[in-house]
Amino acid sequence: MQANIRLVVGLGNPGAEYTETRHNAGFWFCERLAQELGISFSNESRFHGWTASARRLGQEALWLLMPATFMNRSGQAVQALAHFYRILPNEILVVHDELDLPPGQMRLKFGGGAGGHNGLKDITARLGTQDYWRLRLGIGHPGDRNEVVSYVLKPARKEEQADIDAALDRALLAWPGIARGDMDAATRKINTKPAASGKETP
């Protein structure tokens, strides 16, 4: 599938107390991608978040957005920027933490439900559709749904963080495929399950 991604949204919560928590995995990806692209974020109040943009030869600018609203109001920032620059939902990639995947695993997919994720719920409500791209970054599950809120708002254990960081590195390696619109190639790279040896297996 081909796609022209014009907006990458990393989900997280603002504030130093949340910086290293599992729920901020989307922020981590955006920060790494900005570094890779050699661009920096600035606080843009009209878009309710931190934004960065990269010019692309023969293409419209690529925008990176980290909402400064809290997670359950992420859609406010996405809607504001997408509306201003006339970015369609299918041109948006939302990067978020995923309870249903173990640390180190990722999935790139188009559309689908929110799976209980409050950031996705608000984005879907604001955009009026669930037809946008998602990069799901595995953080694991605490095993008890009553502990989920506490779990996502705490830092990952050392070994889990190492797996998440490795996944972020692999996601950046897949970025050129996303940038040129080759989502099939990017999906193959991202959805490949890493082997314990460090080699990747289908």
N, CA and C of each residue as an Amber inpcrd file, in Angstrom:
protein
   606
   0.8430000  -1.2040000   0.0000000   0.0000000   0.0000000   0.0000000
   0.8700000   1.2420000   0.0000000   0.4930000   2.2070000  -0.8390000
   1.2020000   3.4820000  -0.8730000   0.4880000   4.4890000   0.0280000
   1.2420000   5.3720000   0.6320000   0.6650000   6.4150000   1.4810000
   1.6050000   7.6060000   1.5000000   1.0230000   8.7740000   1.5010000
   1.8080000   9.9980000   1.6060000   1.6580000  10.5390000   3.0190000
   2.5740000  10.1440000   3.9000000   2.4970000  10.5880000   5.2970000
   3.0100000  12.0210000   5.3930000   2.1380000  12.9140000   5.8410000
   2.4990000  14.3240000   5.9870000   2.5750000  14.7640000   7.4450000
   2.0350000  13.9450000   8.3520000   2.0280000  14.2980000   9.7710000
   2.3080000  13.0570000  10.6070000   3.3370000  13.1400000  11.4530000
   3.6430000  12.0750000  12.4040000   3.3330000  12.6210000  13.7940000
   2.4430000  11.9480000  14.5050000   2.0260000  12.3720000  15.8370000
   2.5630000  11.3810000  16.8640000   3.3380000  11.8510000  17.8090000
   3.7920000  11.0110000  18.9100000   2.9340000  11.3010000  20.1260000
   2.3780000  10.2650000  20.7290000   1.5010000  10.4730000  21.8790000
   2.2560000  10.3290000  23.1970000   1.8570000  11.1490000  24.1490000
   2.4680000  11.1370000  25.4740000   1.8000000  12.1800000  26.3440000
   2.3190000  12.3400000  27.5420000   1.8330000  13.3670000  28.4640000
   2.9220000  14.4130000  28.6760000   2.5490000  15.6950000  28.7710000
   3.5400000  16.7410000  29.0140000   3.9930000  16.7520000  30.4680000
   5.1780000  17.2760000  30.7060000   5.6710000  17.4080000  32.0790000
   6.8010000  16.4510000  32.3740000   7.7790000  16.9500000  33.1410000
   8.9770000  16.1660000  33.4500000   8.6500000  14.8670000  34.1780000
   7.5720000  14.8640000  34.9630000   7.2410000  13.6610000  35.7390000
   6.7690000  12.5010000  34.8540000   6.4280000  12.8110000  33.5980000
   5.9590000  11.7660000  32.6760000   6.9890000  11.3670000  31.6280000
   8.0860000  12.0790000  31.5520000   9.0490000  11.9050000  30.4630000
   9.4830000  10.4640000  30.2580000   9.7320000   9.7500000  31.3420000
  10.2770000   8.3950000  31.2290000   9.2220000   7.3100000  31.4390000
   7.9560000   7.6910000  31.4500000   6.9030000   6.6940000  31.6660000
   6.5220000   5.9990000  30.3660000   6.0010000   4.7800000  30.4930000
   5.6690000   3.9620000  29.3240000   4.6980000   4.6530000  28.3650000
   3.7860000   5.4400000  28.9160000   2.7580000   6.0990000  28.1080000
   3.3590000   7.1240000  27.1380000   4.6270000   7.4660000  27.3330000
   5.2720000   8.4830000  26.4920000   6.0960000   7.8930000  25.3540000
   5.8800000   6.6300000  25.0430000   6.6560000   5.9790000  23.9850000
   6.5290000   6.7070000  22.6500000   5.3600000   7.2690000  22.3800000
   5.1750000   8.0120000  21.1320000   6.0500000   9.2560000  21.0690000
   6.1870000   9.9370000  22.2110000   7.0970000  11.0820000  22.2890000
   8.5290000  10.6460000  21.9880000   8.9240000   9.4960000  22.5520000
  10.2990000   9.0210000  22.3570000  10.6070000   8.8360000  20.8790000
   9.6470000   8.2640000  20.1460000   9.8720000   8.0570000  18.7150000
  10.0090000   9.3880000  17.9840000   9.1140000  10.3260000  18.2640000
   9.1550000  11.6270000  17.5810000  10.4660000  12.3610000  17.8680000
  10.9180000  12.2830000  19.1010000  12.1750000  12.9480000  19.4580000
  13.3470000  12.3350000  18.6910000  13.3550000  11.0140000  18.5720000
  14.4230000  10.3450000  17.8300000  14.3400000  10.6580000  16.3360000
  13.1180000  10.6800000  15.8070000  12.9520000  10.9720000  14.3860000
  13.4010000  12.3950000  14.0690000  13.0530000  13.3430000  14.9350000
  13.4800000  14.7280000  14.7370000  15.0020000  14.8230000  14.7200000
  15.6290000  14.0960000  15.6380000  17.0890000  14.0920000  15.6850000
  17.6650000  13.5070000  14.3920000  17.0520000  12.4380000  13.9210000
  17.4870000  11.7880000  12.6810000  17.3610000  12.7390000  11.4880000
  16.2950000  13.5280000  11.4790000  16.0330000  14.4410000  10.3660000
  16.7520000  15.7770000  10.5170000  17.3740000  15.9940000  11.6830000
  18.0930000  17.2390000  11.9180000  17.1810000  18.4400000  12.1060000
  16.0170000  18.2100000  12.7120000  15.0750000  19.3020000  12.9620000
  14.7870000  19.3670000  14.4580000  14.2510000  20.4860000  14.9140000
  13.9870000  20.6460000  16.3460000  12.5550000  21.1230000  16.5690000
  12.0580000  20.8180000  17.7580000  10.6850000  21.1640000  18.1110000
  10.5940000  22.5680000  18.6970000   9.4500000  23.1860000  18.4540000
   9.1320000  24.4540000  19.1140000   7.6900000  24.3700000  19.6100000
   7.4070000  25.0940000  20.6730000   6.0660000  25.0760000  21.2500000
   5.1480000  25.9570000  20.4050000   4.1080000  25.3640000  19.8610000
   3.1830000  26.0730000  18.9720000   1.8050000  26.0710000  19.6110000
   1.4520000  27.1810000  20.2540000   0.2070000  27.2090000  21.0310000
  -1.0290000  27.0130000  20.1590000  -0.9990000  27.4770000  18.9190000
  -2.1920000  27.3370000  18.0740000  -2.4510000  25.8820000  17.7060000
  -1.3990000  25.0450000  17.8190000  -1.5580000  23.6170000  17.5540000
  -1.5210000  22.7830000  18.8330000  -1.5250000  23.4580000  19.9770000
  -1.6150000  22.7890000  21.2820000  -0.5200000  21.7390000  21.4730000
   0.6940000  22.0660000  21.0280000   1.7580000  21.0860000  21.1850000
   3.0920000  21.5720000  20.6560000   4.0310000  20.6490000  20.6300000
   5.3600000  20.9310000  20.0890000   5.4080000  20.4230000  18.6550000
   5.8810000  21.2640000  17.7420000   5.9080000  20.8880000  16.3320000
   7.3040000  21.0620000  15.7530000   7.5650000  20.2990000  14.7120000
   8.7960000  20.4260000  13.9400000   8.4340000  20.0860000  12.5030000
   9.1160000  20.6940000  11.5580000   8.8090000  20.3970000  10.1600000
  10.0860000  20.1850000   9.3610000   9.9670000  19.3230000   8.3580000
  11.0910000  19.0190000   7.4700000  10.6320000  19.1900000   6.0410000
  11.4080000  19.9340000   5.2670000  11.1100000  20.0970000   3.8520000
  11.5460000  18.8420000   3.1010000  10.7510000  18.4510000   2.1020000
  11.0780000  17.2540000   1.3280000  11.0550000  17.6040000  -0.1510000
  12.0890000  17.2120000  -0.8550000  12.2350000  17.5420000  -2.2700000
  11.0560000  16.9810000  -3.0670000  10.3360000  17.8700000  -3.7340000
   9.2250000  17.4490000  -4.5700000   7.9860000  17.0360000  -3.8080000
   7.9940000  17.2210000  -2.4930000   6.8390000  16.8530000  -1.6740000
   6.4840000  17.9900000  -0.7270000   5.2790000  17.9060000  -0.1790000
   4.8970000  18.8680000   0.8470000   5.6690000  18.5760000   2.1330000
   5.7320000  19.5660000   2.9990000   6.5020000  19.4340000   4.2450000
   5.9770000  18.2840000   5.0960000   6.8870000  17.6710000   5.8190000
   6.5350000  16.6630000   6.8160000   6.4690000  17.3490000   8.1710000
   5.3770000  17.1280000   8.8880000   5.2090000  17.7070000  10.2200000
   5.3120000  16.6290000  11.2890000   5.9860000  16.9680000  12.3730000
   6.0300000  16.1320000  13.5710000   5.3030000  16.8880000  14.6710000
   4.4860000  16.1850000  15.4360000   3.6790000  16.8170000  16.4780000
   3.6850000  15.9800000  17.7420000   3.9770000  16.6330000  18.8700000
   3.8140000  16.0260000  20.1890000   2.8130000  16.8930000  20.9550000
   1.5800000  16.4150000  21.1300000   0.5660000  17.2290000  21.8100000
   0.9820000  17.6230000  23.2240000   0.7250000  18.8780000  23.5610000
   1.0130000  19.3780000  24.9120000  -0.2190000  19.2630000  25.8060000
  -1.3050000  18.7650000  25.2210000  -2.4880000  18.4380000  26.0220000
  -2.1860000  17.1210000  26.7320000  -2.9870000  16.7460000  27.6670000
  -2.8020000  15.4210000  28.2310000  -3.3740000  14.3910000  27.2640000
  -3.0450000  13.1210000  27.5100000  -3.3270000  12.0550000  26.5540000
  -4.7610000  12.0410000  26.0620000  -5.7110000  12.1920000  26.9810000
  -7.1080000  12.0420000  26.5790000  -7.6460000  13.2310000  25.7840000
  -6.7790000  14.2260000  25.5150000  -7.1780000  15.3500000  24.6590000
  -6.2250000  15.4910000  23.4690000  -5.5430000  14.4230000  23.1200000
  -4.5720000  14.4540000  22.0260000  -5.1880000  14.9040000  20.7050000
  -6.4470000  14.5540000  20.5000000  -7.1050000  14.8910000  19.2380000
  -7.2170000  16.3780000  18.9890000  -7.2380000  17.1700000  20.0500000
  -7.3340000  18.6270000  19.8980000  -6.1460000  19.1520000  19.1020000
  -4.9480000  18.6770000  19.4290000  -3.7420000  19.1120000  18.7310000
  -3.7020000  18.5680000  17.3090000  -4.0410000  17.2940000  17.1510000
  -4.0160000  16.6690000  15.8220000  -4.9920000  17.3650000  14.8860000
  -6.1940000  17.6000000  15.3650000  -7.2110000  18.2500000  14.5450000
  -6.7830000  19.6580000  14.1360000  -6.1990000  20.4010000  15.0690000
  -5.8080000  21.7810000  14.7800000  -4.7500000  21.8460000  13.6790000
  -3.7090000  21.0380000  13.8000000  -2.6410000  21.0820000  12.7990000
  -3.1040000  20.5050000  11.4620000  -3.8150000  19.3800000  11.5050000
  -4.2810000  18.7440000  10.2720000  -5.2400000  19.6570000   9.5140000
  -6.1260000  20.3320000  10.2380000  -7.0730000  21.2340000   9.5900000
  -6.3500000  22.4240000   8.9610000  -5.3840000  22.9880000   9.6780000
  -4.6820000  24.1780000   9.1790000  -3.9120000  23.8690000   7.8940000
  -3.2540000  22.7140000   7.8510000  -2.4370000  22.3770000   6.6850000
  -3.1590000  21.4410000   5.7070000  -4.4460000  21.2300000   5.9280000
  -5.2720000  20.4060000   5.0390000  -4.6620000  19.0160000   4.8460000
  -4.3340000  18.4140000   5.9650000  -3.7800000  17.0590000   5.9750000
  -4.9230000  16.0800000   6.2090000  -5.0490000  15.1070000   5.3350000
  -6.1260000  14.1280000   5.4280000  -5.7980000  13.0600000   6.4680000
  -6.8170000  12.4220000   7.0510000  -6.5590000  11.3730000   8.0390000
  -5.6230000  10.2760000   7.5300000  -5.7570000   9.8760000   6.2580000
  -4.9010000   8.8010000   5.7500000  -3.4760000   9.2650000   5.4520000
  -3.1940000  10.5420000   5.7500000  -1.8350000  11.0810000   5.6300000
  -1.1860000  11.2670000   7.0040000  -1.8510000  10.7260000   8.0310000
  -1.3930000  10.8780000   9.4170000  -0.9040000   9.5350000   9.9600000
   0.2470000   9.5660000  10.6340000   0.7700000   8.4010000  11.3510000
   0.8190000   8.7490000  12.8330000   0.0850000   8.0050000  13.6450000
   0.0690000   8.2090000  15.0910000   0.9180000   7.1250000  15.7400000
   1.8860000   7.5330000  16.5470000   2.7970000   6.6010000  17.2120000
   2.4230000   6.5570000  18.6900000   2.1620000   5.3430000  19.1990000
   1.6610000   5.2470000  20.5710000   2.1170000   3.9610000  21.2420000
   2.0330000   3.9620000  22.5630000   2.3380000   2.7810000  23.3630000
   1.2190000   1.7610000  23.2000000   1.5930000   0.4720000  23.2350000
   0.6190000  -0.6000000  23.0140000   0.7510000  -1.6760000  24.0860000
  -0.2930000  -1.8110000  24.9080000  -0.3070000  -2.7960000  25.9910000
  -0.3220000  -4.2340000  25.4810000  -0.9230000  -4.4650000  24.3260000
  -1.1240000  -5.8240000  23.8330000   0.0880000  -6.3970000  23.1040000
   1.1840000  -5.6520000  23.0640000   2.4290000  -6.1550000  22.4930000
   3.5150000  -6.1060000  23.5550000   4.3720000  -7.1140000  23.6200000
   5.4620000  -7.0910000  24.6060000   6.5180000  -6.0620000  24.2240000
   7.2980000  -5.5870000  25.1800000   8.3780000  -4.6540000  24.8660000
   9.2950000  -5.2390000  23.7880000   9.6260000  -4.4200000  22.8100000
  10.4920000  -4.8800000  21.7290000   9.7420000  -5.2100000  20.4600000
   8.4290000  -5.4020000  20.5480000   7.6400000  -5.6690000  19.3530000
   6.8550000  -4.4320000  18.9400000   6.5620000  -4.3320000  17.6460000
   5.8480000  -3.1820000  17.0920000   4.8940000  -3.6690000  16.0090000
   3.9220000  -2.8610000  15.6790000   3.0500000  -3.1320000  14.5450000
   2.7290000  -1.8120000  13.8380000   2.8220000  -1.8440000  12.5290000
   2.3880000  -0.7170000  11.7040000   1.0970000  -1.1490000  11.0380000
   0.0550000  -0.3670000  11.1890000  -1.2360000  -0.7600000  10.6210000
  -2.0420000   0.4750000  10.2470000  -3.0360000   0.2500000   9.3870000
  -3.9380000   1.3250000   8.9780000  -5.3180000   1.0690000   9.5580000
  -5.8690000   2.0780000  10.2240000  -7.2220000   1.9780000  10.7550000
  -7.3320000   1.0450000  11.9390000  -8.5750000   0.7590000  12.3030000
  -8.8420000  -0.1220000  13.4450000  -9.3360000   0.6590000  14.6470000
  -9.7170000  -0.0750000  15.6730000 -10.2500000   0.5480000  16.8790000
  -9.1730000   1.1650000  17.7570000  -9.6150000   1.7430000  18.8600000
  -8.6860000   2.4120000  19.7790000  -8.0830000   1.4550000  20.7860000
  -8.6790000   0.2690000  20.9560000  -8.1450000  -0.7120000  21.8890000
  -8.0310000  -0.1940000  23.3150000  -8.9250000   0.7250000  23.6890000
  -8.8930000   1.2750000  25.0410000  -7.8960000   2.3970000  25.2520000
  -7.1680000   2.7710000  24.1820000  -6.1670000   3.8360000  24.3160000
  -6.8450000   5.2020000  24.2270000  -6.7410000   5.9820000  25.3030000
  -7.4700000   7.2610000  25.3660000  -6.9980000   8.2710000  24.3310000
  -5.7100000   8.2290000  23.9890000  -5.2170000   9.1410000  22.9590000
  -5.8530000   8.8450000  21.6090000  -5.8970000   7.5680000  21.2460000
  -6.5130000   7.1730000  19.9800000  -8.0110000   7.4730000  19.9810000
  -8.6640000   7.2360000  21.1080000 -10.1010000   7.5160000  21.2010000
 -10.3880000   8.9750000  20.8580000  -9.6020000   9.8950000  21.4270000
  -9.8530000  11.3130000  21.2050000  -9.5000000  11.7230000  19.7770000
  -8.4380000  11.1690000  19.2310000  -8.0640000  11.4920000  17.8510000
  -9.1560000  11.0270000  16.8920000  -9.6340000   9.8060000  17.0860000
 -10.7010000   9.2840000  16.2350000 -11.9550000  10.1440000  16.3330000
 -12.2990000  10.5570000  17.5520000 -13.4890000  11.4000000  17.7520000
 -13.3230000  12.7450000  17.0610000 -12.1400000  13.3380000  17.1710000
 -11.9020000  14.6630000  16.5900000 -11.8210000  14.6210000  15.0670000
 -11.1990000  13.5570000  14.5310000 -11.0760000  13.4470000  13.0790000
 -12.3580000  12.9220000  12.4320000 -13.1920000  12.2660000  13.2390000
 -14.4320000  11.7120000  12.7050000 -14.2200000  10.4220000  11.9300000
 -13.0510000   9.8160000  12.0790000 -12.7450000   8.5630000  11.3930000
 -11.6050000   7.8590000  12.1210000 -11.5400000   6.5370000  11.9640000
 -10.4150000   5.7820000  12.5080000  -9.4490000   5.3780000  11.3940000
  -9.6530000   5.9310000  10.2060000  -8.8300000   5.5730000   9.0490000
  -7.5650000   6.4330000   8.9690000  -6.6690000   6.2060000   9.9120000
  -5.3400000   6.8250000   9.8870000  -4.3380000   5.7480000  10.2740000
  -3.0710000   5.9920000   9.9910000  -2.0240000   5.0170000  10.2680000
  -1.6220000   5.0480000  11.7400000  -1.2210000   3.8840000  12.2530000
  -0.7380000   3.7930000  13.6330000   0.5550000   2.9780000  13.6660000
   1.4880000   3.4240000  14.4510000   2.6750000   2.6490000  14.7900000
   2.5440000   2.3080000  16.2650000   2.2940000   1.0360000  16.5410000
   2.0310000   0.5640000  17.9060000   3.3420000   0.0550000  18.5070000
   3.7910000   0.6870000  19.5720000   5.0460000   0.3250000  20.2340000
   4.7380000  -0.4840000  21.4910000   5.1530000  -1.7410000  21.4980000
   4.8330000  -2.6160000  22.6150000   5.4710000  -2.1860000  23.9250000
   4.6540000  -2.1690000  24.9800000   5.1640000  -1.8760000  26.3260000
   4.8170000  -2.9980000  27.3000000   4.0720000  -4.0200000  26.8140000
   3.6600000  -5.1030000  27.6890000   2.4350000  -4.7420000  28.5140000
   1.8940000  -5.7350000  29.1950000   0.6760000  -5.5680000  29.9940000
   0.9450000  -6.0010000  31.4360000   0.3990000  -5.3060000  32.4110000
   0.6580000  -5.6800000  33.8130000  -0.0120000  -6.9870000  34.2260000
  -0.9440000  -7.4860000  33.3960000  -1.6200000  -8.7460000  33.7180000
  -2.9550000  -8.5680000  34.4080000  -3.1980000  -7.3750000  34.9200000
  -4.4570000  -7.0590000  35.5970000  -4.9280000  -5.7140000  35.0620000
  -6.1170000  -5.7110000  34.4590000  -6.5960000  -4.4630000  33.8290000
  -6.7870000  -3.3420000  34.8500000  -6.9710000  -3.7050000  36.1110000
  -7.1220000  -2.6810000  37.1500000  -5.8050000  -1.9600000  37.4430000
  -4.7040000  -2.5360000  36.9760000  -3.3920000  -1.9240000  37.2170000
  -2.8580000  -1.1590000  36.0040000  -3.6520000  -1.1200000  34.9300000
  -3.1710000  -0.5300000  33.6800000  -2.7860000   0.9360000  33.8400000
  -3.6350000   1.7320000  34.4760000  -3.3610000   3.1750000  34.6000000
  -2.0530000   3.4070000  35.3370000  -1.8690000   2.7070000  36.4460000
  -0.6290000   2.8360000  37.2060000   0.5690000   2.3680000  36.3800000
   0.3690000   1.2840000  35.6280000   1.4500000   0.6790000  34.8400000
   1.9660000   1.6250000  33.7520000   1.0590000   2.2160000  32.9840000
   1.5070000   3.0570000  31.8620000   2.1270000   4.3660000  32.3440000
   1.8150000   4.7560000  33.5810000   2.3510000   6.0110000  34.1110000
   3.6020000   5.8060000  34.9640000   4.2150000   4.6380000  34.8050000
   5.4880000   4.3550000  35.4730000   6.5570000   4.0460000  34.4360000
   7.8340000   4.2620000  34.7750000   8.9100000   3.8970000  33.8470000
   8.9740000   2.3800000  33.6710000   9.4190000   1.9560000  32.4940000
   9.6240000   0.5340000  32.2370000  10.8040000   0.0280000  33.0690000
  10.7990000  -1.2730000  33.3410000  11.9610000  -1.8740000  33.9890000
  13.1560000  -1.8020000  33.0430000  14.3350000  -1.9010000  33.5870000
  15.5630000  -1.6900000  32.8070000  15.6070000  -2.5750000  31.5650000
  15.3030000  -3.8660000  31.7320000  15.3790000  -4.7820000  30.5970000
  14.2780000  -4.5080000  29.5790000  13.1060000  -4.0630000  30.0680000
  12.0180000  -3.6920000  29.1580000  12.3970000  -2.4520000  28.3570000
  12.9960000  -1.4770000  29.0210000  13.3870000  -0.2480000  28.3400000
  14.4090000  -0.5360000  27.2520000  15.3210000  -1.4570000  27.5090000
  16.3150000  -1.8340000  26.5010000  15.6310000  -2.4040000  25.2670000
  14.5870000  -3.2240000  25.4590000  13.8440000  -3.7930000  24.3390000
  13.0590000  -2.7240000  23.5890000  12.4730000  -1.7930000  24.3370000
  11.7260000  -0.6980000  23.7010000  12.6710000   0.1800000  22.8870000
  13.8310000   0.4830000  23.4500000  14.8170000   1.3050000  22.7330000
  15.2740000   0.6110000  21.4510000  15.4680000  -0.7060000  21.5200000
  15.8680000  -1.4540000  20.3300000  14.7780000  -1.3990000  19.2670000
  13.5160000  -1.4650000  19.7000000  12.3950000  -1.3640000  18.7640000
  12.3550000   0.0240000  18.1090000  12.6030000   1.0550000  18.8900000
  12.6310000   2.4070000  18.3400000  13.7310000   2.5390000  17.2900000
  14.8690000   1.9250000  17.5510000  15.9610000   1.9420000  16.5700000
  15.5290000   1.2660000  15.2750000  14.8360000   0.1210000  15.3860000
  14.3690000  -0.5870000  14.1890000  13.3060000   0.2140000  13.4580000
  12.4640000   0.9130000  14.2040000  11.4390000   1.7410000  13.5740000
  12.0770000   2.8590000  12.7470000  13.1590000   3.4300000  13.2550000
  13.8540000   4.4800000  12.5090000  14.4830000   3.9190000  11.2400000
  14.9300000   2.6710000  11.2870000  15.4820000   2.0380000  10.0890000
  14.3970000   1.8440000   9.0290000  13.1560000   1.6990000   9.4680000
  12.0340000   1.5400000   8.5420000  11.4970000   2.8840000   8.0460000
  11.9550000   3.9710000   8.6530000  11.4190000   5.2730000   8.2980000
  11.5680000   5.6210000   6.8090000  12.7030000   5.3350000   6.1540000
  12.8030000   5.6770000   4.7260000  11.6680000   5.0930000   3.8870000
  11.2200000   3.8810000   4.2270000  10.0960000   3.2890000   3.5100000
   8.8250000   4.0850000   3.7180000   8.5900000   4.5090000   4.9680000
   7.4140000   5.3340000   5.2650000   7.5140000   6.6650000   4.5350000
   8.7020000   7.2660000   4.5500000   8.8990000   8.5770000   3.9350000
   8.6260000   8.5580000   2.4340000   8.9630000   7.4490000   1.7790000
   8.7110000   7.3840000   0.3220000   7.3410000   6.8110000   0.0040000
   6.5640000   6.5110000   1.0520000   5.2000000   6.0570000   0.8600000
   5.0470000   4.5720000   0.6580000   6.1260000   3.8300000   0.7870000
   6.0750000   2.3810000   0.6020000   5.7530000   1.7190000   1.9400000
   4.4860000   1.6980000   2.2740000   4.0750000   1.1990000   3.5810000
   4.1960000  -0.3220000   3.6690000   4.1440000  -1.0110000   2.5420000
   4.3120000  -2.4630000   2.5700000   5.7230000  -2.8230000   3.0330000
   6.7200000  -2.1490000   2.4710000   8.1080000  -2.4060000   2.8670000
   8.3250000  -2.0380000   4.3290000   7.7680000  -0.8930000   4.7360000
   7.9140000  -0.4490000   6.1220000   7.2260000  -1.4180000   7.0820000
   6.0600000  -1.9080000   6.6840000   5.3190000  -2.8490000   7.5260000
   6.1070000  -4.1360000   7.7280000   6.7310000  -4.6290000   6.6590000
   7.5280000  -5.8510000   6.7800000   8.6770000  -5.6580000   7.7700000
   9.3360000  -4.5180000   7.6970000  10.4430000  -4.2380000   8.6100000
   9.9650000  -4.1100000  10.0590000   8.8980000  -3.3660000  10.2400000
   8.4270000  -3.0440000  11.5900000   7.7430000  -4.2290000  12.2550000
   6.9520000  -4.9920000  11.4910000   6.1580000  -6.0600000  12.0820000
   6.9400000  -7.3520000  12.2790000   8.1970000  -7.3750000  11.8360000
   9.0330000  -8.5540000  12.0380000   9.3820000  -8.6870000  13.5080000
   9.1630000  -9.8750000  14.0330000   9.4200000 -10.1210000  15.4520000
  10.9030000 -10.3610000  15.6790000  11.5450000  -9.6130000  16.5690000
  12.9690000  -9.8230000  16.8140000  13.2220000 -11.1470000  17.5240000
  14.2460000 -11.8570000  17.0750000  14.6110000 -13.1130000  17.7340000
  15.4470000 -12.8210000  18.9510000  15.5240000 -13.7810000  19.8410000
  16.3160000 -13.6030000  21.0610000  17.7850000 -13.3890000  20.7640000
  18.2350000 -13.9190000  19.6320000  19.6390000 -13.7700000  19.2360000
  19.9810000 -12.3730000  18.7370000  18.9120000 -11.5890000  18.5230000
  19.1360000 -10.2590000  17.9650000  18.8490000 -10.2250000  16.4920000
  18.7350000 -11.4360000  15.8620000  18.3790000 -11.4920000  14.4560000
  16.8530000 -11.4290000  14.3590000  16.3640000 -10.9600000  13.2130000
  14.9280000 -10.8140000  13.0520000  14.3420000 -12.0370000  12.3710000
  13.1530000 -12.4400000  12.8130000  12.4550000 -13.5530000  12.2120000
  11.0450000 -13.1290000  11.8650000  10.4240000 -13.7510000  10.8920000
   9.0510000 -13.3700000  10.5040000   8.0700000 -13.5940000  11.6550000
